[in-house]
Amino acid sequence: MKKLLLINFFIFSQFAIIQAQDLGWQQKVEYEMEIDLDVNIHQFDGIQKLTYYNNSPDTLTRVFYHLFFNAFQPGSMMDVRSRTIADPDFRVRDRILHLKENEIGFQKINSLKQDGKDLNYKVVGTILEVDLAKPILPGKKTIFKMEFKGQVPKQIRRSGRDNKEGIAYTMTQWFPKMAEYDYEGWHSNPYIGREFHGVWGDFDVKITIDENFTIGGSGYLQNGDKIGHGYNGIQDKLPGKNGKQTWHFIAPSVHDFAWAADPDYKHTTLETDGGVMMHFFYKESEQNKESWEKLPAIINEAVTFMNKNYGEYPYPVYSFIQGGDGGMEYPMATLITGERSLGSLVGVSVHEW
């Protein structure tokens, strides 16, 4: 009996301590990123400016980034786990182990500065550990500038190139992403293909790619009048510079930025009864044509139902995109394999709520 009382006392005392803490805060980030993707070798060069706001009551002396693409290398934690656990994800199993050099994923950091000062850092698998040049005090902000290089892995789990339905690029968890810091501390867990965590903030992203590729993703396209590809009512693929186009997206108040690209995407739009502009991107085939043609009208009904019963969708834009290896929701975008039933497509769309 005494032992039971002690256990209960410990549990409730810990709960009281947590309740007493000031949990009315969360960190904030502002990303500005530019990448140039070479579709011939599936590699991209990028620059990132990250403004980090420390809204916590703690002084931070280190930060951590996720480098998700490093999971898609033989011998990675994700690879070893998938080959040794009793019930591996059937989409992974031992596939990472057999990737060739030009099929693996990687994210390499070429330089990293804090407020203009070079930083010391090391890469441990899918985590970048960074020692700060100066601590970030509570209520203060700092600016990180990074140059990085990535290679898009062969599609295995969530992100990658050339999936089983022929979608060229599914770009999720594709950039060096600041880990979350909250009352529990840093969430710098290695990526093994499971769910992911992120800091809320604003994204400003410019993607340069072959002008024949159509992009769908998170956020609002800022230069649709110069792009076309079904944006701003312009169906033509407008020419860019030296065979490439630069797509400029902004995505406010989100915790991630996802996109996909393919030269054969069909892009259609529909404004829902609630005023949300829906964008649909799919690679038309005999297997999916009927479902994707019926999809907009039914999703309009689904959005209306969800808005009424579960709260208004908080953004004016939502993109529904064929890509990936299953169905996964991201801010303002859903990535889903396209050759499936109409009911399944609609079912995944409401995961945005």
C-alpha positions in Angstrom: 0.0 0.0 0.0 2.8 2.4 0.9 4.5 1.6 -2.4 1.3 2.4 -4.3 0.9 5.7 -2.5 4.5 6.6 -3.2 4.1 5.8 -6.9 0.9 7.9 -7.1 2.6 10.8 -5.3 5.6 10.7 -7.7 3.3 10.7 -10.8 1.2 13.6 -9.6 4.2 15.6 -8.4 5.8 15.3 -11.8 2.5 16.3 -13.4 2.4 19.3 -11.2 5.9 20.3 -12.1 5.2 20.1 -15.8 2.0 22.1 -15.3 3.9 24.7 -13.3 6.3 25.3 -16.2 5.7 28.0 -18.7 4.6 26.0 -21.7 2.9 28.9 -23.4 5.8 29.2 -25.9 7.1 27.6 -29.1 10.1 28.2 -31.2 9.8 29.9 -34.6 11.7 29.7 -37.8 11.9 31.7 -41.1 13.4 29.8 -44.0 14.7 31.4 -47.2 16.0 28.7 -49.6 17.1 28.5 -53.2 18.0 25.2 -54.9 19.1 24.3 -58.4 18.2 20.7 -59.4 20.0 18.9 -62.2 17.5 16.3 -63.5 20.3 14.5 -65.3 22.2 13.4 -62.2 19.4 14.0 -59.6 21.6 16.4 -57.5 20.9 19.9 -56.3 22.9 22.7 -54.9 21.2 24.9 -52.3 21.6 27.9 -50.1 19.5 28.4 -46.9 19.0 31.5 -44.7 17.3 30.5 -41.5 16.2 33.0 -38.9 15.7 31.2 -35.6 13.7 32.7 -32.8 14.3 31.4 -29.3 11.0 31.9 -27.6 12.0 29.4 -24.8 13.1 30.3 -21.3 16.4 28.5 -22.0 19.8 29.7 -23.3 20.8 27.5 -26.3 24.4 26.7 -26.9 23.8 24.1 -29.6 21.3 23.4 -32.4 20.5 20.3 -34.4 19.4 19.8 -38.0 17.8 16.8 -39.7 19.5 15.5 -42.8 16.8 13.1 -43.9 18.3 12.0 -47.2 21.3 10.5 -45.4 19.0 7.7 -44.3 19.0 6.3 -47.8 22.5 4.9 -47.7 23.6 1.3 -47.1 24.5 0.9 -43.4 22.3 3.7 -42.2 20.3 3.3 -39.0 17.1 3.1 -41.2 18.7 0.4 -43.4 20.0 -1.7 -40.5 16.7 -1.4 -38.6 14.7 -2.4 -41.6 16.8 -5.5 -42.1 16.8 -6.6 -38.4 13.4 -5.9 -36.9 10.7 -8.6 -36.9 8.1 -6.7 -38.8 9.9 -4.3 -41.3 8.0 -1.9 -43.5 7.5 -3.9 -46.7 8.4 -0.8 -48.8 11.9 -0.7 -47.2 13.1 -4.2 -46.1 16.6 -4.5 -47.6 16.2 -2.1 -50.5 18.5 0.6 -49.1 21.3 -2.0 -48.8 21.2 -2.6 -52.6 21.2 1.1 -53.7 24.0 2.0 -56.1 26.2 5.1 -55.7 24.0 7.1 -58.0 20.8 5.9 -56.3 21.6 6.7 -52.7 20.5 9.9 -51.0 22.7 12.4 -49.3 22.9 15.9 -47.8 26.3 17.5 -47.5 27.0 20.7 -45.7 29.5 22.9 -47.5 29.4 25.8 -45.1 27.4 27.0 -42.1 27.6 30.4 -40.4 25.8 32.1 -37.4 25.5 35.8 -37.8 28.4 35.8 -40.1 30.7 33.6 -38.0 31.8 30.1 -39.2 30.5 27.3 -37.0 31.9 24.0 -35.9 29.6 21.1 -36.7 29.6 17.3 -37.3 27.3 15.0 -39.1 26.1 11.9 -37.3 24.0 9.9 -39.7 20.8 11.9 -40.3 21.6 14.5 -37.7 23.8 17.6 -38.0 25.1 18.7 -34.6 26.2 22.4 -34.4 28.1 24.2 -31.7 27.1 27.9 -31.7 29.5 30.8 -32.0 27.4 32.6 -29.4 24.5 31.4 -27.2 20.9 32.2 -28.2 19.4 33.9 -25.2 15.7 33.6 -24.3 13.6 36.0 -26.4 16.4 36.5 -28.9 17.0 35.5 -32.5 19.9 34.5 -34.7 20.6 34.0 -38.4 22.1 30.9 -39.8 23.4 30.8 -43.4 24.2 27.4 -45.1 25.4 26.1 -48.4 24.5 22.5 -49.0 24.4 19.8 -51.7 21.9 16.9 -52.0 21.3 13.9 -54.1 17.7 12.6 -54.4 17.6 8.9 -53.6 15.7 6.3 -55.5 12.2 6.3 -54.2 11.9 3.9 -51.2 10.0 5.6 -48.4 8.1 9.0 -48.5 10.7 10.9 -50.6 12.7 10.1 -53.7 12.9 9.9 -57.4 11.3 7.6 -60.0 8.6 6.0 -57.9 6.8 2.9 -59.1 4.2 5.0 -61.0 6.9 6.9 -62.8 6.7 10.2 -60.9 10.1 11.9 -61.4 10.5 13.6 -58.0 8.8 13.4 -54.7 10.6 16.0 -52.5 9.6 15.6 -48.9 12.1 15.8 -46.1 14.5 17.1 -48.7 16.3 20.1 -47.0 18.4 20.5 -43.9 15.7 21.1 -41.4 16.1 22.6 -37.9 15.1 20.1 -35.2 12.3 21.0 -32.7 13.1 22.3 -29.3 10.4 22.4 -26.6 10.0 21.8 -22.9 11.4 18.3 -23.4 14.5 19.6 -25.0 15.9 18.9 -28.5 14.0 16.4 -30.7 17.1 15.3 -32.6 16.0 11.7 -33.2 17.6 9.9 -36.1 15.4 9.4 -39.1 14.3 5.8 -39.6 11.3 6.3 -41.9 8.7 7.1 -39.1 6.8 10.3 -38.3 8.6 13.6 -38.2 8.5 16.7 -36.1 9.2 20.3 -37.0 9.4 24.0 -35.9 6.5 26.2 -37.1 7.4 29.2 -39.2 7.4 30.7 -42.7 9.0 29.4 -45.8 10.2 31.3 -48.9 11.5 28.8 -51.5 12.9 29.1 -55.0 13.3 26.0 -57.0 15.2 26.0 -60.3 14.6 23.0 -62.5 14.3 21.9 -66.2 11.5 24.1 -67.8 9.6 21.0 -68.9 8.9 19.9 -65.3 5.6 20.9 -63.6 5.8 21.5 -59.8 3.1 21.1 -57.2 3.6 21.5 -53.5 3.1 23.5 -50.3 2.5 27.2 -50.4 1.5 29.8 -52.9 3.3 30.2 -56.2 4.4 33.8 -56.6 5.3 33.9 -60.3 2.6 31.8 -62.0 2.3 34.4 -64.7 5.9 33.6 -65.8 5.6 29.9 -65.3 2.3 28.8 -66.8 2.0 25.0 -66.4 -1.6 25.4 -65.4 -1.1 28.2 -62.9 -2.8 31.6 -63.2 -5.0 30.0 -65.9 -2.0 29.7 -68.3 -1.8 26.1 -69.6 1.3 26.6 -71.7 4.8 25.7 -70.3 6.4 29.1 -70.5 10.1 29.2 -71.5 12.7 30.0 -68.9 16.3 30.9 -69.1 18.9 28.4 -70.5 16.3 25.7 -70.5 15.3 26.1 -66.8 12.6 27.8 -64.8 12.7 29.2 -61.3 9.6 28.5 -59.3 9.0 30.8 -56.3 6.8 29.6 -53.4 5.9 31.1 -50.1 4.3 29.1 -47.3 3.4 30.9 -44.1 2.7 29.4 -40.7 3.7 25.8 -41.5 6.2 23.3 -40.1 7.4 21.8 -43.4 7.6 22.4 -47.1 7.0 19.5 -49.6 6.8 19.4 -53.4 6.9 17.1 -56.4 7.9 17.5 -60.0 7.3 15.6 -63.2 7.4 16.6 -66.9 4.1 14.8 -67.6 1.9 16.0 -64.8 -1.6 17.0 -65.7 -2.5 20.1 -63.6 -6.2 20.9 -63.0 -7.8 23.3 -60.5 -11.1 23.8 -58.7 -12.2 26.4 -56.2 -14.2 24.7 -53.4 -17.5 26.1 -52.2 -15.6 27.4 -49.1 -13.1 29.3 -51.3 -10.1 27.0 -51.1 -8.2 26.8 -54.4 -7.5 23.1 -55.1 -4.7 22.0 -57.4 -4.5 18.5 -58.7 -1.4 17.0 -60.2 -1.3 13.5 -61.7 0.2 11.5 -64.5 -2.8 10.4 -66.6 -3.1 6.7 -67.4 -5.9 4.3 -68.2 -5.7 3.0 -64.6 -6.2 6.4 -62.9 -8.0 8.6 -65.5 -11.6 8.0 -64.3 -10.8 8.4 -60.6 -8.8 11.6 -61.0 -11.4 13.2 -63.3 -14.1 12.5 -60.7 -11.9 13.5 -57.7 -12.3 17.3 -57.7 -16.1 17.4 -57.3 -16.0 14.8 -54.5 -13.1 16.4 -52.6 -15.2 19.7 -52.8 -17.9 17.8 -50.9 -15.3 16.4 -48.5 -13.8 19.8 -47.8 -17.2 21.3 -47.1 -18.1 18.5 -44.7 -14.8 18.7 -42.8 -15.0 22.5 -42.6 -18.5 22.3 -41.1 -17.8 19.5 -38.7 -14.1 19.8 -37.7 -13.1 23.4 -38.3 -12.2 25.6 -41.3 -9.2 24.5 -43.4 -6.7 27.3 -42.4 -5.1 28.0 -45.8 -6.5 29.3 -49.1 -4.6 26.7 -51.2 -4.4 22.9 -51.1 -2.5 20.7 -53.6 -3.3 17.0 -54.1 -0.4 15.4 -55.8 0.4 12.0 -57.3 3.8 10.9 -55.9 5.6 9.0 -53.1 5.0 5.5 -52.1 1.7 5.6 -50.2 -0.4 8.5 -48.8 1.1 11.3 -46.7 -0.1 14.7 -45.7 2.1 17.8 -45.5 1.2 21.5 -45.0 -1.1 22.5 -47.9 -0.2 19.4 -49.8 -1.0 15.7 -49.9 1.4 13.2 -51.7 -0.3 10.0 -52.7 0.2 7.1 -55.2 -2.3 7.8 -57.9 -3.4 4.4 -59.2 -5.8 3.6 -56.5 -9.6 3.7 -55.8 -11.5 7.0 -55.8 -12.6 6.4 -52.2 -9.0 5.9 -51.1 -7.9 9.1 -52.7 -10.7 11.1 -51.0 -10.0 9.3 -47.7 -6.4 10.5 -47.6 -7.3 14.0 -48.4 -9.2 14.6 -45.1 -6.0 13.7 -43.2 -5.2 17.4 -43.7 -7.5 18.0 -40.8 
